[in-house]
């Protein structure tokens, strides 16, 4: 058996044959080589497994679930089989910047903490790899700062952090398998409840694929996020200050239920939510306008990338230079 890796990258995959190789290669290409990639195939029915097996690298470990169980279950299976001192996560349609692990490990130092960085929305580039498609604003200073559940709620940023494996195994913390997404919304407060500090590295290290389309039900996802917020607001294991934050977050999620129901034309659900919380109708317009603004930005970025792919290779548009070394 090869020596124990420093980092175990957990990668759940389901029907991801078009993007899985890019995700895996982004981990294998890290400047930190002492790693393993644990790909947990969640009973895919396309060519995902074939694409994984086509990469001849001994650092890849493929685990196959017999039935589709969801990303939380797949991540938990990966954690149980991990051998690295650190556990990090990447989705099957996302990628890491090549020196992401190097910077995360430096930020963590010798402390027992979870550490994360910023993600940037990306589209598929002409080479099949992810290319940033949004403006990357200047990040806060200093480069590294303490990060906890309070900042997680206030910033409302999806993150994919790195956690010491011993912390998860010692405390029994796992991703809640009744969720279908946003599992970090529960994991981070539980880490805080066990006294595990966090650090935020102000650097774009995680590339997240956006398509401009919703591949799953936003309504169901928002319902789950509301359930998580209500659960944590009432959970005695959650610190009191965090319970207050999650109570306020639950209010925001109830507002978003209206938008999600309207987007999916679930009018009966829309009327039901509006009848229970008519005060949220006032904020509905502002939420819709923000969504339309993001949609317009995505369409513009996609058009720019599509135009550059039709040009000769030597004049392909460059990525934003403001954070070129970080993204």
C-alpha positions in Angstrom: 0.0 0.0 0.0 1.3 3.5 -0.9 2.3 5.8 2.0 -0.4 7.7 3.8 -1.3 10.9 1.9 -1.3 14.3 3.5 -4.7 15.2 2.0 -7.6 13.1 0.9 -9.8 14.8 -1.7 -13.4 13.5 -1.5 -15.2 13.7 -4.9 -18.9 12.5 -5.1 -20.0 11.8 -8.6 -23.3 11.1 -10.3 -23.7 11.1 -14.1 -20.8 13.4 -14.5 -19.1 11.9 -17.5 -18.6 15.4 -19.2 -16.9 17.1 -16.3 -15.4 14.4 -14.0 -12.0 14.2 -15.7 -11.5 18.0 -15.3 -12.4 17.8 -11.6 -10.0 14.9 -11.0 -7.1 16.4 -13.0 -7.4 19.7 -11.1 -6.7 17.7 -7.9 -3.9 15.6 -9.4 -2.2 18.7 -10.8 -1.9 20.3 -7.4 1.6 21.5 -6.3 1.1 19.3 -3.3 1.6 15.7 -4.5 1.1 13.8 -1.2 -2.6 13.3 -1.8 -5.3 10.8 -2.8 -8.5 11.3 -4.8 -11.4 9.3 -3.4 -14.1 9.3 -6.1 -17.4 8.0 -4.8 -19.6 7.0 -7.7 -23.2 7.4 -6.6 -24.6 4.6 -8.9 -24.1 6.6 -12.1 -25.9 5.3 -15.2 -23.8 7.1 -17.8 -20.1 6.8 -18.6 -18.8 8.4 -15.4 -17.0 5.3 -14.2 -15.4 4.7 -17.6 -14.0 8.3 -17.6 -12.6 7.8 -14.1 -10.9 4.5 -15.0 -9.3 6.1 -18.0 -7.0 8.2 -15.8 -3.9 6.1 -15.0 -2.9 7.5 -11.7 -2.4 5.3 -8.6 -3.6 8.2 -6.3 -7.1 7.7 -7.5 -9.4 5.4 -5.5 -12.8 4.6 -7.0 -15.6 3.6 -4.6 -18.9 2.6 -6.2 -22.3 2.8 -4.3 -24.9 0.1 -5.3 -27.8 2.6 -5.3 -28.1 6.3 -5.7 -28.0 7.9 -2.2 -27.1 11.5 -2.7 -24.0 13.6 -2.3 -24.0 13.7 1.5 -24.0 9.9 1.7 -21.2 9.8 -0.9 -19.1 12.3 1.0 -19.6 10.3 4.3 -18.4 7.1 2.5 -15.4 9.0 1.3 -14.6 10.3 4.7 -14.8 6.8 6.2 -12.3 5.5 3.6 -9.9 8.5 3.7 -6.3 8.0 4.9 -5.0 11.6 4.8 -4.4 13.9 7.7 -6.7 16.5 6.0 -9.9 16.0 4.2 -11.0 18.3 1.4 -14.0 18.3 -0.9 -14.6 19.0 -4.6 -17.7 18.4 -6.7 -17.6 16.4 -9.9 -18.3 19.5 -12.1 -15.9 21.9 -10.3 -12.1 22.3 -10.2 -9.4 23.5 -7.9 -6.8 26.1 -8.8 -3.4 24.3 -9.2 -1.8 25.6 -6.0 -5.0 25.7 -3.8 -3.9 23.0 -1.4 -0.4 24.6 -0.9 -2.0 27.8 0.2 -4.7 26.1 2.4 -2.1 24.1 4.2 0.1 27.2 4.7 -2.9 29.1 6.2 -3.8 26.2 8.5 -0.3 25.8 9.8 0.0 23.5 12.8 -3.4 24.4 14.3 -6.3 22.1 14.4 -8.9 24.0 12.5 -11.0 23.9 9.3 -9.7 26.2 6.6 -11.4 27.5 3.4 -11.1 30.0 0.6 -13.3 31.8 -1.9 -14.9 30.2 -5.0 -15.4 31.9 -8.3 -18.2 31.2 -10.8 -16.9 29.7 -14.0 -18.1 28.5 -17.4 -16.5 25.8 -19.6 -13.6 27.2 -21.6 -12.6 26.2 -25.1 -10.2 23.6 -23.7 -12.9 21.9 -21.7 -11.7 23.3 -18.4 -13.3 25.9 -16.2 -12.7 29.6 -16.9 -13.9 32.4 -14.5 -16.9 34.2 -16.0 -17.5 36.8 -13.3 -15.7 39.9 -12.1 -13.4 39.0 -9.2 -13.6 42.0 -6.8 -10.6 42.8 -4.5 -10.7 40.5 -1.5 -10.5 41.7 2.1 -7.2 42.1 4.0 -5.4 40.6 5.8 -5.0 37.5 3.7 -6.0 35.1 6.4 -8.6 35.7 9.1 -10.6 33.8 11.7 -13.8 32.3 10.3 -16.8 31.0 12.2 -20.5 30.2 11.8 -21.4 33.9 12.3 -19.3 35.0 9.3 -20.6 32.0 7.3 -24.2 33.2 7.8 -23.5 36.9 7.2 -21.4 36.3 4.0 -23.8 33.7 2.6 -21.0 32.1 0.6 -20.9 28.5 -0.5 -17.6 27.1 0.6 -15.7 23.8 0.2 -13.3 23.7 3.2 -10.6 21.5 4.3 -10.9 19.7 7.7 -8.6 17.6 9.8 -9.7 14.0 9.5 -9.2 13.3 13.2 -11.7 16.1 14.0 -14.4 14.3 12.0 -13.6 10.8 13.3 -13.2 11.9 16.9 -16.4 13.9 17.1 -18.5 11.7 14.9 -19.4 14.8 12.8 -20.8 13.8 9.4 -22.8 15.4 6.6 -26.5 15.1 7.4 -27.9 12.6 4.9 -31.4 14.0 4.8 -30.1 17.0 2.8 -29.6 17.2 -0.9 -27.3 20.2 -0.9 -25.7 23.0 1.2 -24.4 20.4 3.7 -21.8 22.9 5.0 -24.7 24.8 6.5 -24.8 22.1 9.2 -21.2 21.0 9.3 -19.7 24.4 10.1 -21.9 25.1 13.1 -21.3 21.6 14.4 -17.5 22.1 14.1 -17.9 25.4 16.1 -20.0 23.6 18.7 -17.1 21.2 19.2 -14.7 24.1 19.6 -13.0 23.7 16.3 -11.9 27.2 15.0 -11.9 28.1 11.3 -9.8 30.2 9.0 -10.7 32.0 5.8 -8.0 32.4 3.2 -8.9 35.5 1.1 -8.0 33.9 -2.2 -9.9 32.5 -5.1 -9.0 28.8 -5.0 -12.1 26.9 -5.9 -13.7 27.1 -9.4 -17.4 26.4 -9.5 -19.2 25.6 -12.7 -22.4 27.6 -13.4 -24.6 26.9 -16.3 -27.3 29.6 -15.9 -29.9 26.8 -15.6 -31.2 24.9 -12.6 -30.5 21.2 -12.9 -32.5 20.4 -9.8 -35.5 21.8 -8.0 -34.7 25.2 -6.4 -37.9 24.9 -4.4 -36.8 21.6 -2.8 -33.3 22.9 -2.1 -34.7 26.0 -0.4 -37.1 23.9 1.6 -34.1 21.8 2.8 -32.1 25.0 3.6 -35.0 26.3 5.6 -35.3 23.0 7.4 -31.6 23.2 8.3 -31.9 26.8 9.5 -34.9 25.9 11.7 -33.1 22.8 13.0 -30.0 24.7 14.0 -32.0 27.5 15.5 -33.7 25.0 17.9 -30.7 22.7 18.4 -29.3 23.0 22.0 -25.9 21.9 20.6 -25.7 25.1 18.5 -24.1 28.0 20.3 -26.7 30.7 21.3 -25.3 33.4 19.1 -25.4 31.0 16.2 -29.0 30.0 17.0 -30.0 33.7 16.7 -28.3 34.0 13.4 -30.0 30.9 12.1 -33.4 32.1 13.3 -32.9 35.2 11.1 -31.6 33.1 8.2 -34.9 31.1 8.4 -36.8 34.2 7.7 -34.7 34.9 4.6 -35.3 31.3 3.4 -39.1 31.7 3.8 -38.9 34.7 1.5 -36.9 32.7 -1.1 -39.6 30.0 -1.1 -41.9 32.5 -2.9 -39.3 33.0 -5.6 -38.5 29.3 -6.0 -42.2 28.4 -6.2 -42.8 31.1 -8.8 -39.8 30.1 -10.9 -41.0 26.5 -11.0 -44.6 27.5 -11.5 -45.7 25.7 -8.4 -48.6 28.2 -8.0 -50.4 26.2 -5.3 -47.2 26.3 -3.2 -46.7 30.0 -4.0 -50.2 30.9 -2.8 -49.8 28.8 0.3 -46.5 30.5 1.3 -47.9 33.9 0.5 -51.0 33.3 2.7 -48.8 32.3 5.6 -46.3 35.1 5.2 -47.9 38.0 3.2 -45.2 40.4 4.6 -42.6 38.6 2.4 -44.3 39.7 -0.8 -42.8 43.2 -0.4 -39.3 41.8 -0.7 -40.1 39.5 -3.7 -39.4 42.1 -6.3 -35.9 42.9 -5.0 -35.0 39.2 -5.0 -36.3 38.8 -8.6 -34.3 41.8 -9.8 -31.1 40.4 -8.2 -31.7 37.1 -9.9 -32.2 38.7 -13.3 -29.1 40.8 -12.8 -27.0 37.6 -12.2 -28.7 35.9 -15.2 -27.8 38.8 -17.5 -24.1 38.7 -16.3 -23.9 35.0 -17.0 -25.3 35.3 -20.5 -22.9 38.1 -21.3 -19.9 36.1 -20.0 -21.0 33.0 -21.9 -21.3 35.0 -25.1 -17.8 36.4 -24.6 -16.3 32.9 -24.0 -18.2 31.5 -27.0 -16.9 34.4 -29.2 -13.3 33.7 -28.1 -13.5 30.0 -28.9 -14.2 30.9 -32.6 -11.1 33.0 -32.9 -7.6 31.6 -33.6 -5.9 30.2 -30.5 -3.4 33.0 -30.2 -6.0 35.6 -29.5 -8.1 33.8 -26.9 -9.3 36.2 -24.3 -7.3 36.2 -21.1 -8.7 35.5 -17.7 -9.2 38.6 -15.4 -5.8 39.8 -14.3 -6.7 41.3 -11.0 -6.3 37.9 -9.3 -4.6 35.9 -12.0 -2.3 34.2 -9.5 -5.2 33.1 -7.4 -7.8 32.0 -9.9 
